[in-house]
Amino acid sequence: MKYSFVVMMLALLFAHSLHAGAKAGDCVAQHYDAIVLPLCPTHINESTQVAGTTSHHRAGLWSQQEGLQELPLPPDFYNSEGLGLNNAGHVIGVVYDRGFAKHQAFTFANGNLTLLPGEQFTPHWISDSDEIAGEAIVPQKSTTGPMLWTKGSAAPLGGCCGGTATSVNNRGQVVGDIYDKEGQYHAFFWDESRGIQPIGPSDRYSSAIAINDDGHVLVQAFSENYLYSEGKLRQLDLAPGYPSQPRGLNNCDVIVGSFGPFADASRAFLWESSQGFRDLNNLLAPGSGWKLKAATSINDKGEIVGWGDYKQLENTGFLLVPRR
């Protein structure tokens, strides 16, 4: 027990030192180089590994060193999606039967794919300690509710009427959306000591998109966007003049996503407090051949993944690498 406690404390101190370095460093760049990816990416980790889904509906893991690895399928499943990964390279996703009528969550680690318990469980985020935030049908209920999967089992987080957990950080704090009895959904923050706490504006629907290791939460409420920290909501002007869809948040409070008058005209953006909103297309070299349409994830090195159109290729995955 004493040895385990010492090991745990050393691990926490090491993680904190890495986090502090990321906060002190430059998490964004003025210019980026774009790399074509062989999948549609959902998440990038600090080792520049990328999780996503290939064009023929297979979950994949990509890195520059190893290239693309399509994840194996268990018996009786024919398609899959890669939905996220942590800094150990452990992937979460969903496998589907032939008709996409049945699905089941999985983790992929050390070359092995493991199906997760929970009826109609959809995972959305995995922490570095392999805690998984998602949604599944709540026992004794017919609706899906927010779940935290840890140590081999899925535990409901609470709420009366359904919802989902969208993200969990490395402190075990969870965010997501819950429905009330009137059918309205609200952003929530959960931790083990206090349970579910609503954090969105009280007068409208809201969703918690992501949480970082400082406990800062990206919240969307209709066309308005907020950063929640220390019990307060700060409104953000992410894309002046256009609706925006924030999708990713790193430990430097840098936000990425998409903006535009409608989906077919969307463009990828980056936002951070010192310089505000920037269209990522304007940070590429002229004549790059890219139209970046959506950014889905950013790591603490400022590397960004998403999808767009490249020359004659539509809806192509990209990796943006900072040019220092």
N, C-alpha and C positions, 0 to 999 in steps of 0.2 A: 504493500500500500504506500509506504514512504517513498520507495523508488519510483512508483507510478506517478505520484504527485510531483516529484522533482522533474521527471521527464515532461509531464504536462506543462509545468511552469516554464521550462526551457523552451518548449515549442511555442508557447504563447509569446514569450519575450522575443524569439526569433521572428515570429510573424509580425509583431509590433514594429521591430526594427525595419523590416522590409516595407511595411506600410508607411512608416515615417519617412523613409527614403523616397517613396513614391510621392508623398505630399510635398517634399522639399524640391523635387526635380521638376523639370518641364514636362507636363503630361500632354501637351499639344505641340503642334509644329505650324510653321507658316506655309510650308510646302510639303506635298506628299508625292510619292511614286506609287503607281497602281500595278498590282499583280493580278492576273486572271486566276480565279479559283475553279476547280472542277466540281464544285457543289454550290448550293445556295446556302450561305452561312447563317447561323443563328448566334454563335458565341465564339469569342477568342479569349484564350487565357494568357498568362504572363510569359509562357514559353513559346508563344506564337503558334500554338496548336489551335485548329479551327474545327468546330463541330457544325454539321449541317446535313443537308439531304441532296442526293444526286438527282439528275434529271430523270432517272428511271426508278425513283421512289425507294432509294436505299439510304439508310443512315450512314454517314461517313465521318472519318477523322482525317484531317489533312495537316501536314507540316512540310516546310521546305526541305527538311532532311529526309523524311520518309515518304513524301508524296501522299497520295490518297489511299486510305484503307477503308474499303467497304466493310461494314460490320456484319457478322454472320446473322442468319435468321434461325430461330428455333423451329422445330417441326410444326406444321400446320399454319405457319405464317408466311406471307409472300411479299409484304412491303413494310417499310419502316421509315421513321423520321428521326433525325438527330436534333434534339432540342436544346442541349447545353452541355457544358463540361466544366470541371474544376481545374485547379492548378496542378493536380496530379495526373491530368489527362484522362480522368474518368468521365465517361459520356453517359448522359441520360437521354431517353427517347421513348418512342412508342412503336410497337409492331402491330401490323394489321393482318386480318385474314384476307382471303382472295377478294371478297366483295366489300372490304372496308367496313363491314358491319360490326366486327368485334375487334377491340384493341386492348393491349396490355402494356404496361410500362416496363422499362428495362434499365439496367445499368450495364455498362461495358467497362471492364477494368482488367488489366494484366492479361489481355487476350481472351477473356471469358465474358460472355453475355449472360446475364442473370435476370430472369423475369421477377417482377416485384409483386407482392401481394396487394390486394385492394381492388374492388370491383370497379371497372371503367376508370382506373387510375391514370391520370395524365400528369406527368411531372413537368415542372417549369424551370426549376433552378436547383443546382447542387452546390453545396458549400465545400470548402476544402476538407472538412471532417466527414464528408459524404452524407450530410443531412440533405434531404430533398423536399422542396416545397412544391405542392401541386394540388390537385383536386381529385376526389373519388366519391362514390356513393357512400353516404354515411350509414353505418349500421342502424337498423330499425327505421330508416327513412328512405324515401324514394328519390331524394334530390342529392346532387353532388355538393360537397362542402369542402372548405379549406383543410388540407392535410399536411402534416409534417411526417415524413418517412425517416425513421432513424433506427439503427440496430435491428433491422429485419422486420419492422412492423410499421404500419401507418396509423398515426394518432390524429383524430379530429381535433381541430383547434377551437371549435365552438361556433356560436352564432345560431340563430333560430331557423334560418330559412334558406340556407345554401350560400354558395360563393366559391372562391378559389384563392389559393395562396400562390403568388406570382414570384416571390423571391425570398431567399434566406441568406443572411450574411454570415461571416465567420465568427460572430458572437452569438449565434443561435436566434437572432431576432428575425421575425417573419413579417412580410407585408402582403397585402392582397385586397380583395373586394368581398364584402358580405352583403346579402340582401336583408332588408327588414320586412316586417309583416305586410307592409303596403307594396312590396315588390320593388322598392328602390334600392339601388346598390351604392355602397359607400366604401371608400378606402379605409383600410385598417392597418394598425401596427400591433404586433403580438410579441410578447416575451413570456418566459415561463413564470415569472413572479407576478405579472399583472394581467395576463391573459389578453383578450382582444380589446383594443381601444380605437374608436373611430378617429380619423385624423383629417378627413377631407372637409371642404366647406359644408356647413350644416344645411344650406338651402338648395343644394343641387346634387345630382349624381356625381360620383367620383371614383377613380380607380388608382390604386398604387401600382406603379409600373416596375420600380426597382428600388433596392436599398443597398447602400455601400457599407463598408466596415466601420464608418463613423456613426452609423445609424441614420444617415441622411436619406430621405425618401423622395423619390420623384413621383409626383401626384398629378393626374390629369382630371379636370372637371369640365366636361363639355369642351369648349374651345380655349379654356384657360389652363395654364400649367403652373405648378408650384414646386418649391423645394421645401420639405418639412424637416426641421431640425430643432431639437431642444424645446419641443412642444409648440413651435410656431410655424405658420405657413408663410412663405415668402413668394409672392407672385413673380413669375418669370416672363419676359417678353422674348420668346424663342425665335419666332419668325414674323417680323413685323409685316402686317398686311395680308398674311395668308394663314390658313389653318395649318397646324403642325401636329405631328404624331411622334412624340418622344419615345425612344425604344431602348436606350442603353444609358448607363450611368457608371462612371468609374470612381475610384477613391479620391480623385482630385476634384470631384463635383463637376466633371465635364460630361455634357449630355450630347448624345447623337440621336438622329432620327430622320424623318422625312417631312417635307412641307410642300404646299402647293394648293392651287384652287380645287383640284380633284385628283383622284388616284392616278389616272393615266398621265398626269402632268407633274407628278411628284419629283422632288429633287432632294438629295441627301444634304443634311446640315450638321454642323457642330456648334455647340454653345459653351462658353465658359465665362466666368464672371468678369475677367479683366477686359476682354475684347468683345464680349457678347456674341451675337449670332454671326455665323459665316456659312455661306454656301460652299460645300466641299468641292463642287465642280470648279470653283475659282481658285482652289489651292493646288490644282494639278497643272502641269506644264501645258502650254497651248499646243493644240494638235494631238492630244493624248489619245483621241478616238473614243473617249468615255463620255457617257451621260450617266452620272451616279444618281440613282433614283431613291435609294433608302439605305441608311446606315443602321445596323442592328446591334452592334456591340463595340466597345472600346476598352482596351486594357490600360494599365497604368503607365505603359511606355508610349501611349498615344497611338498605337496601332489600331486600325479601324477595319471592320468587315461589314459587308452589306451586298447589295445587288444593284445592277443597272444594265444599260445597253453598251456593248463594246463593238464598235464598227458595225458589222452585219449581225452580230449575236445579241439577241434580246434576253433580258432577265438573267444576266450572267453574274456569278459571284465575283467579288473583288476583295482584295486586301490592300489597304493603304498603309504604306510604310513612311514614317516621318523622314524628310530630307533635312538634316540638321545643318 
